[in-house]
Amino acid sequence: MSSPPPDDQQALSRRGFLTGSAAAVGGASAFAAALSPLRELDPQDLPSIESFFQKHYREMDAQEREQALARIREKVARRYEVEAEVSDPQARDGVEFVYALNVSRCIGCRKCAHACVVENNQSREPELQYIRVLEMPRGTLDVEKSDHHYERDEVPDPGHFYLPVQCHQCEDPPCVRVCPVEATWQEPDGITVIDYDWCIGCRYCEAACPYWARRFNYSKPELASEDVNPDMAYLSNRPRPVGVVEKCTFCLHRTREGRMPACLEACPVGARKFGNVLDPESEVSWILRTKRVFVLKEDVGTLPRFFYYFDERYPRGGAAPFDGGPGREGKGEEESE
């Protein structure tokens, strides 16, 4: 076969060059677009080679986990000039944590929500809160009639009762089922956790949660150095980056070490109870046996580990928070606290 004339060779070469150049420009544009979010990051937020290729938490061995903890310590020191104690406490055998909240005692002061912010190194501007305290008219348990933006000079308001809501650590968590990268899962002690280094920010879990318990960092979390809580854990309150989802973990950095959640310690009226439901002598076990207990949205079948109850007698006087509603009678004798 004879070769094409020189002019045709020149035309083909020019056409091939233009086509290849267009593809290269398109590829470069796509690459630049993909990298554009990185230009908006603080240089301190750019991942190191080691952290970029870090394995999923559950795939790391002990040495790799310790290296990950060391990277967190170094990053906290660099960003906040704070020497953090970053641990990785594990779930204990024979422990299943549950929360019980006495609705008849809660006064809606929101001290639990603010203590949670302080303990868990949550963003202050904008302020992220894991706990929403719903103010609800007495006589109903319809959360559609609730208001968590209420502002009052004094609480409690006589015409309302208060229902704090946070992660319910469900036995069948829908958030876990929808995560496409398995960045969230349930631990043996019942706590649902997140590997913040693995989360891709798709927010499927946030949409799946029926309790409004997950928060997404739309912007870089703002946390001043003087506000940093240096007692941190990998799966709980270490600082989170922009673009990930976060949530309550029952303060696992505290509770797995035998302490109580920060929200419980902050409650001025003793409305919050926490403990190991597998221990028949625990206070939460006694409450579930003897009190009129209910859960939110029982019909969705998530089997929460966050229970509500109320006393037969009310320390502040007045009517019951609501009449009837979902729940079950305790099997033991009712006692007022």
Number of C-alpha atoms within 10 A of each C-alpha: 3 4 7 10 9 9 9 11 12 12 12 13 12 12 12 12 12 12 12 12 12 12 12 12 12 12 12 12 12 12 11 13 11 10 11 11 9 13 10 9 12 9 9 10 14 12 10 11 8 11 14 11 9 17 16 16 18 10 10 14 10 9 9 14 20 15 15 20 20 16 16 21 20 16 18 20 14 12 12 16 13 17 16 21 15 22 19 16 15 14 17 11 8 12 16 18 23 24 21 23 24 21 22 25 22 23 23 23 17 21 18 23 22 19 19 24 21 18 20 26 24 27 21 15 12 14 12 21 22 22 24 19 23 21 23 23 20 16 16 16 19 11 14 7 11 19 15 17 10 10 8 10 6 9 15 17 15 11 13 20 26 27 23 18 19 20 22 28 26 21 15 14 22 19 22 22 14 17 20 13 12 15 21 23 18 17 13 15 19 22 24 23 22 24 19 23 17 17 20 14 19 15 18 16 23 22 15 17 19 18 16 17 21 22 17 16 17 13 13 16 20 17 17 13 13 9 14 22 19 18 17 26 22 23 20 25 25 26 21 18 17 15 18 21 25 26 24 24 23 27 22 27 26 18 18 18 12 10 13 18 24 22 21 20 15 17 18 14 12 13 18 22 18 20 21 18 21 14 15 11 10 13 16 24 18 15 23 21 17 16 24 21 20 20 19 20 14 12 9 9 12 19 18 22 19 20 23 23 21 21 17 14 15 15 11 11 8 11 14 17 22 18 11 10 11 14 16 13 14 15 11 13 10 16 11 11 8
